[in-house]
Structure formats: C-alpha cells, structure tokens
Amino acid sequence: MRRPELFLLMVLLAPTTGRAQAADSTALADTPSVAVLTPADSAIVRLEAAVRADSNQVGTLLDLAAAYREADRENEAGALLRRLSERFPKDAVVWNEWGLFLLDQDAADEALAAFGRAVTIKPRDPIYRLNRGLVRLDADDATGALADFDAGLAVAPERDSLMVGRAQALVSLNRLAEAVKALGGAVKRKPDEADYHGQLADLLRQMKRPTEARAEAETARRLDPDEPSYWLTLGLTYRDERNYVRADTLLRAAVKAMPTSAVARFELAQVQSGLNRWRTAVALYNQALDLGYEDEAEAQYRIGLLYYLGDKSSLGFAAARDAFEAAVEADPDARKVEIARYLKDIDRELTALNRLNRP
C-alpha cells in the first residue's frame, strides 16, 4: 500500500538454496495418469516419490512444499512446513520459508517469530534480515526494522532492497535527509528501476523540494510510462508550485487511469480548488469519500470550507455546517479550533440571513 509520504514497493525474498530441481516431465511418460496432470501436479508426484525414497533431504521437502503452493494446496504446504520447522529447528532456510508462508496467510506475528528464528541461526544473512525488517516495519517497529536493514547492509552493502527498506524505516522515524540518501543509493545501484525514482520523488515532495522531485518523477514516468502513480506524483510537484493548469492535466490523466483511487480524486480536488472551481472540488472530495478515502475528517473539513467560502446563501452555509459537523464526528480532535470558529461564524451568518428574509 502506498503511504502518503513515501511509497515503497518491496518483495519478501527467499534465499537461493540448493533445492533439488524437478526432473523433466517426460520422466513420467510411462505413467498413464501423468497425461492429465498439470506441471505442478507432475512435480508433486515426482517430489513425493523422492521424499518416500529419502525423507531427510531438506531441499527436496522444501521443494515439495513449494509445489503444493503452486498447485494451490495451501493446507498441505502449511502442514509440511510446520513439521519441517519442528523436525529441523536449526535450519534457517526452513524458518525463512515457514515465515514467508505465514506472511501470505496474514499471520504476521507468527511470521515475525519465524523470521526471528532464521536471524538467530544466521544473523549475518542479509535476506533473513531483510524479511524480518520488512515485517517489523509493517508492524510499526521502525527502530527494530532499521536495525535489521543496517545489519543486512553491513554484510551486503550493494543490496538495493535493503537500502529501500532502510529509507522507509528512516521516513517512519522522521529522519528524512537520511532517507533521501538511502533511496539515492538504491537509485544509483539500479538507475533503471522506475519505482525507486518514483519513491524518491514522493520523499523529495514531502521535503518541499519540488524541482528535484519533478526530475525524479519525470524519470520514473519515462522508464515506466504506463504507471499512473507517476503521473500523480508529477502533477503534485506542479501543484506544489501553484502551477494548477499543468497539475490539472496530469492529475486528470491519473484519475482516468486509476478510477478507483480515492487519493487521486482527493488530490485533484485540491487542484480544482486552486483553480477556483469549488463546486467541482466538492464533487471530487465526495467521490474520494465514496471510494473510502482514509482521512474522512480532512475531506469533510475541506468540503465545509469550500461551501463556507463559495456559497454565501443560507443553503451554502447549511451545507458548510453539515460538512464541518461530519468532520467533527469523524475525528473530534482534527482542526477543532478552526471548525469551532467556522461553526460560530456560520451561526452568526445564518441568523443575519434569517433576519433579512423575515417579512
């Protein structure tokens, strides 16, 4: 998921092992039932036979678990991996694979414990550090995650995935300058990785460096022209400098390409407000809310403000009041001083309008 301040697309990696590779499918050509088997099922047949012949080969057992997963036989894969973790408690690869499986089952706490066992057994392995660090980061343990990423980089300073993880941990700790440096290292390591440029653009925007952010976003868009999130970031760099016309073009393209993105509509709404198209902005804020925009209080506050400033009729003030009250209901502590002032002003304005409209 994309965070407002920095989006980091990271994949949990399993280390390369000496696992046994499945033989060519023709090896079972003399078995009548093989003809109807999928490649994954054929691999399972071969691997189960290999396990029956020798049940002590960890690599073969792990390959069998992977084959079960390939065939969508998750229960069998999970049962096998659990047994392996009990039977080979000192094998870091087993714990890592078990952690990856648990993570896919949304069992993050158990996965964290499994990755922890792998790290305890092989503390200098950068992959195990990476995997545990990512889970820690997702659990809002940025300090622990940073420790894992740093330990991994001490062994494998060239691994860009650790640099990216380190950057996100630093962002969570509000150490933005260090995060830029870490992301810069990943970009230098893989200059053709569009996502890294896009992430760096997001971070530079957060640091109010729109010119540099725009350059990174342009590079990301050039490397991956079909990814609309880069259009969004690029448009926001123009909006940051109040170039609302250029921002409008890019953000409209992003909304068109991402019709279910609440964030894109929210950001486009702000551009419409800058262009004095307040009714369009209101409509976009409401669309963002309908799509599940996370900060309901902020969106409602902005709707209320637009009605308050844009429509001085009794209906406009009433709509503003409704939106401000919805913002308070969503989050009583958000902008409470401003909202209280606006609500007081609205009551005064409505009272004055009622007096004028009396016969």
C-alpha positions in Angstrom: 0.0 0.0 0.0 1.1 3.5 -0.9 1.8 5.7 2.1 1.2 9.4 1.7 4.8 10.3 2.5 6.6 7.5 0.7 5.6 4.5 -1.3 8.0 1.6 -1.1 7.1 -1.5 -3.2 9.2 -4.3 -1.6 9.0 -8.0 -2.2 9.9 -10.5 0.5 12.7 -12.7 -0.8 13.6 -16.3 -0.2 17.3 -17.1 -0.4 18.6 -19.2 -3.1 19.2 -22.7 -1.8 20.5 -26.0 -3.1 17.0 -27.3 -3.5 16.5 -30.3 -5.7 15.1 -29.3 -9.1 12.2 -31.3 -10.6 13.1 -33.6 -13.5 11.7 -33.1 -16.9 8.0 -34.0 -17.1 8.8 -36.7 -19.7 10.4 -38.7 -16.9 6.9 -40.0 -16.0 5.7 -40.5 -19.6 5.2 -44.2 -18.9 2.7 -43.5 -16.1 -0.8 -43.4 -17.7 -2.2 -40.8 -15.3 0.6 -38.2 -15.9 -1.0 -37.1 -19.2 -3.8 -35.4 -17.3 -1.6 -33.8 -14.6 -0.7 -30.2 -14.6 3.0 -29.3 -14.4 2.6 -28.6 -10.7 0.9 -31.9 -10.1 3.6 -33.7 -12.0 6.2 -32.0 -9.9 4.3 -33.1 -6.7 4.2 -36.7 -7.9 8.0 -36.7 -8.5 8.8 -34.9 -5.3 6.6 -37.1 -3.2 8.3 -40.2 -4.7 11.7 -38.6 -3.9 10.6 -37.9 -0.3 9.5 -41.5 0.1 12.9 -42.7 -1.0 14.7 -40.3 1.3 12.8 -38.2 3.8 15.9 -36.5 5.2 16.6 -34.2 2.3 15.5 -30.7 3.5 15.9 -29.2 0.0 13.5 -31.8 -1.5 11.0 -31.3 1.2 11.0 -27.6 0.8 10.6 -28.1 -3.0 7.6 -30.2 -2.2 6.1 -27.5 -0.1 6.6 -25.0 -2.9 5.0 -27.4 -5.3 2.0 -27.8 -3.1 1.7 -24.0 -3.0 2.0 -23.8 -6.8 -0.9 -26.2 -7.0 -3.0 -24.1 -4.5 -2.7 -26.9 -1.9 -2.0 -24.4 0.9 -3.1 -26.7 3.7 -0.7 -29.4 2.7 2.1 -26.9 2.2 1.5 -25.3 5.6 1.3 -28.7 7.4 4.6 -29.8 5.8 6.4 -26.5 6.6 5.2 -26.7 10.2 6.5 -30.2 10.5 9.8 -29.2 9.0 10.2 -26.3 11.5 9.7 -28.9 14.3 11.9 -31.5 12.7 14.8 -29.2 11.7 14.7 -26.4 14.3 18.3 -25.3 13.5 17.7 -24.9 9.7 17.4 -21.2 8.9 16.1 -21.8 5.4 13.2 -23.8 6.9 12.3 -21.0 9.3 12.5 -18.4 6.5 10.2 -20.4 4.2 7.8 -21.0 7.1 7.8 -17.3 7.8 7.0 -16.5 4.1 4.2 -18.9 4.2 2.7 -17.5 7.4 3.0 -14.0 6.0 0.9 -15.0 3.0 -1.7 -16.3 5.4 -1.8 -12.9 7.1 -0.3 -14.4 10.3 2.2 -11.5 10.7 3.1 -12.2 14.4 3.9 -15.8 13.7 5.8 -14.8 10.6 7.9 -12.3 12.6 8.7 -15.1 15.1 9.8 -17.4 12.3 12.0 -14.8 10.6 13.4 -14.1 14.1 14.4 -17.8 14.4 16.1 -17.6 11.0 18.0 -14.5 12.0 19.1 -16.1 15.3 20.5 -19.1 13.5 22.2 -17.0 10.8 22.4 -13.4 12.0 24.7 -12.3 9.1 22.4 -13.4 6.3 21.1 -10.3 4.6 17.9 -12.0 3.3 16.7 -13.0 6.7 17.5 -9.5 8.0 15.5 -8.0 5.1 12.5 -10.2 5.6 12.3 -9.6 9.4 12.9 -5.9 8.9 10.0 -5.6 6.4 7.6 -7.4 8.8 8.8 -5.2 11.7 8.3 -2.1 9.6 4.7 -3.2 8.8 4.2 -3.7 12.5 5.2 0.0 13.1 8.5 -1.1 14.7 10.7 1.2 12.6 13.6 1.2 15.1 13.8 -2.6 15.0 13.4 -2.6 11.2 16.2 -0.1 10.8 18.5 -2.3 13.0 17.8 -5.3 10.7 18.3 -3.3 7.5 21.6 -1.8 8.8 22.8 -5.3 9.8 22.0 -6.6 6.4 23.7 -3.7 4.7 26.8 -4.3 6.8 27.1 -7.7 5.1 25.7 -6.8 1.7 26.2 -3.1 1.2 25.2 -3.4 -2.5 21.7 -4.8 -1.9 19.2 -2.2 -3.1 16.2 -3.8 -1.4 17.9 -3.2 2.0 18.6 0.4 1.0 14.9 0.9 0.2 13.8 -0.7 3.4 16.2 1.4 5.3 14.7 4.5 3.6 11.2 3.7 4.7 12.3 3.0 8.2 14.0 6.4 8.3 10.9 8.1 7.0 8.9 6.5 9.7 11.4 7.9 12.2 11.2 11.3 10.5 14.8 11.2 9.5 14.1 12.4 6.0 17.5 13.6 4.9 19.0 10.2 5.7 16.1 8.5 3.9 16.9 10.6 0.8 20.5 9.4 1.0 19.4 5.7 1.3 17.0 5.9 -1.6 19.7 7.7 -3.6 21.9 4.7 -3.1 19.2 2.4 -4.4 18.7 4.6 -7.4 22.4 4.6 -8.1 22.5 0.9 -7.7 19.6 0.3 -10.1 19.1 3.5 -12.2 16.6 1.9 -14.5 14.2 0.9 -11.6 11.3 3.3 -12.2 9.8 2.6 -8.8 12.9 3.8 -6.9 12.7 7.1 -8.8 9.0 7.4 -8.0 9.6 6.7 -4.3 12.4 9.3 -4.2 10.1 11.8 -5.9 7.5 11.3 -3.2 10.0 11.8 -0.5 11.5 14.9 -2.1 8.0 16.4 -2.4 7.5 15.8 1.3 10.7 17.7 2.0 9.4 20.6 -0.1 11.9 20.1 -2.9 9.5 20.2 -5.9 12.1 20.8 -8.6 14.2 17.7 -7.6 11.0 15.7 -7.1 9.8 16.6 -10.6 13.0 15.4 -12.1 12.7 12.1 -10.3 9.0 11.7 -11.3 9.8 12.5 -14.9 12.5 9.8 -14.9 10.1 7.3 -13.3 7.5 8.2 -16.0 10.0 7.8 -18.8 11.1 4.4 -17.5 7.5 3.2 -17.0 5.1 5.4 -18.9 2.1 3.1 -18.2 2.3 3.5 -14.4 -0.3 6.3 -13.5 1.0 6.8 -10.0 4.0 8.6 -11.5 1.6 11.0 -13.3 0.0 11.7 -10.0 3.4 12.5 -8.3 4.4 14.6 -11.3 1.2 16.6 -11.1 1.6 17.2 -7.4 5.1 18.7 -8.0 3.4 21.3 -10.3 0.6 21.8 -7.7 3.2 22.4 -5.0 4.5 25.4 -7.1 0.9 26.6 -7.8 1.0 25.7 -11.5 -2.5 24.4 -11.3 -3.1 24.3 -15.0 -0.3 21.8 -15.6 -1.2 19.9 -12.4 -4.8 19.7 -13.6 -3.9 18.0 -16.8 -1.7 15.4 -15.1 -4.0 14.6 -12.2 -7.0 14.2 -14.5 -5.0 11.7 -16.5 -4.1 9.9 -13.2 -7.8 9.8 -12.2 -8.8 8.5 -15.5 -6.2 5.7 -15.3 -7.0 5.0 -11.7 -10.8 5.4 -11.4 -11.0 3.7 -8.0 -8.2 5.7 -6.4 -9.6 7.8 -3.6 -6.2 9.6 -3.2 -6.1 10.7 -6.8 -9.5 12.3 -6.6 -8.7 14.0 -3.3 -5.5 15.5 -4.8 -7.4 16.6 -8.0 -10.0 18.2 -5.8 -7.3 20.4 -4.3 -6.2 21.5 -7.7 -9.7 22.4 -8.6 -9.9 24.5 -5.5 -6.7 26.3 -6.6 -8.4 27.0 -10.0 -11.5 28.4 -8.2 -13.7 25.6 -9.4 -15.1 25.0 -5.9 -18.2 23.0 -6.9 -16.0 20.6 -8.9 -13.7 20.3 -6.0 -16.6 19.5 -3.7 -17.8 16.8 -6.0 -14.3 15.3 -6.2 -14.0 15.3 -2.4 -17.3 13.5 -2.1 -16.2 11.0 -4.7 -13.0 10.4 -2.7 -15.1 9.7 0.4 -17.3 7.3 -1.5 -14.2 5.4 -2.6 -13.1 5.1 1.0 -10.6 8.0 1.5 -8.9 7.3 4.8 -8.9 10.8 6.3 -12.6 11.5 6.3 -12.3 14.4 8.7 -9.9 16.3 6.5 -12.1 15.7 3.4 -15.2 16.9 5.2 -13.4 19.9 6.6 -12.3 20.9 3.0 -15.9 20.5 1.8 -17.2 22.6 4.6 -14.6 25.3 3.9 -15.4 25.4 0.2 -19.1 25.8 0.9 -18.4 28.4 3.5 -16.2 30.5 1.2 -18.0 29.8 -2.1 -21.7 29.9 -1.3 -23.0 32.8 0.9 -26.6 31.7 0.7 -28.4 30.0 3.6 -28.2 26.7 1.8 -24.5 27.1 1.3 -23.9 27.9 5.0 -26.1 25.0 6.0 -24.1 22.7 3.7 -20.9 24.0 5.2 -22.2 23.4 8.7 -23.2 19.8 7.8 -19.7 19.1 6.4 -17.9 20.6 9.4 -20.1 18.6 11.8 -19.3 15.5 9.8 -15.6 16.3 10.2 -16.0 16.6 14.0 -17.9 13.3 14.1 -15.1 11.6 12.1 -12.3 13.0 14.3 -13.3 15.3 17.2 -9.7 16.5 17.6 -8.9 17.3 13.9 -8.9 21.0 13.2 -11.2 21.6 16.1 -10.1 25.2 16.7 -10.8 26.2 13.1 -14.0 24.2 12.9 -15.3 25.7 16.1 -14.6 29.2 14.7 -16.3 28.5 11.4 -19.4 27.0 13.1 -19.7 30.1 15.2 -19.4 32.3 12.1 -22.0 30.2 10.3 -24.5 30.5 13.1 -24.0 34.3 13.0 -24.4 34.4 9.2 -27.5 32.3 9.2 -29.0 34.4 12.0 -28.3 37.6 9.9 -29.8 36.0 6.7 -32.9 34.9 8.6 -33.5 38.5 9.8 -33.2 39.8 6.2 -35.6 37.2 5.0 -38.3 37.9 7.5 -41.4 39.6 6.1 
